[in-house]
């Protein structure tokens, strides 16, 4: 059996339209409530040999609430957005529309002075490729949705622009199997009790 890495998306810390670049706010009450509704379905992942999380307050809190006691991994941090850190996409667009357009169109662009999308995908992929584990290793990582999208683009060897076409919802679980340089998306699903929204 190949190495199995399951990414769990952190619970939300703000409404979707209020999400900010490199948002380090803690879970809001709705996020806590959602964790409580799905804990039964995601708790079995706590049996993974290795448990990690992004170094954000909401990733750590989500992992702790799910019983994972995860170890924060700096490589699983969100994309460095430079001077746009803390802004919403709408706020960045209002201030620098041409720069935002360039960033969305070119995965190598860094108009904000931070990290390019391509560098972000490569960093997250490098973390994935260096995971320890034998042929039966299981890993769980609670991460921001953006980090999971980057991991999926890397694992599937998809064009960087496909990053914008992947929707990762809070508290969803996504698994890749394989080993360094040879990853497969696994769609076996993890049953979880979801709230009705």
ABEGO torsion letter per residue (X at the ends): XBBBBBBBBBBBABBAAABBBGBABBBBAAAAAAAAAAAAAAAAAAABABBBBBABAAAAAAAAAAGAGBBBBAAABBBBAEAABGBBAAAAAAABAAAAAAAAABAABBAAGBBBAAAAAAAAAAAAAABBEBAABBBBBBBBAAAAAAAAAAAAGBBAAAAAABBBBBGBBBBBBEBBGBBBBBAAEBBBBBBBX
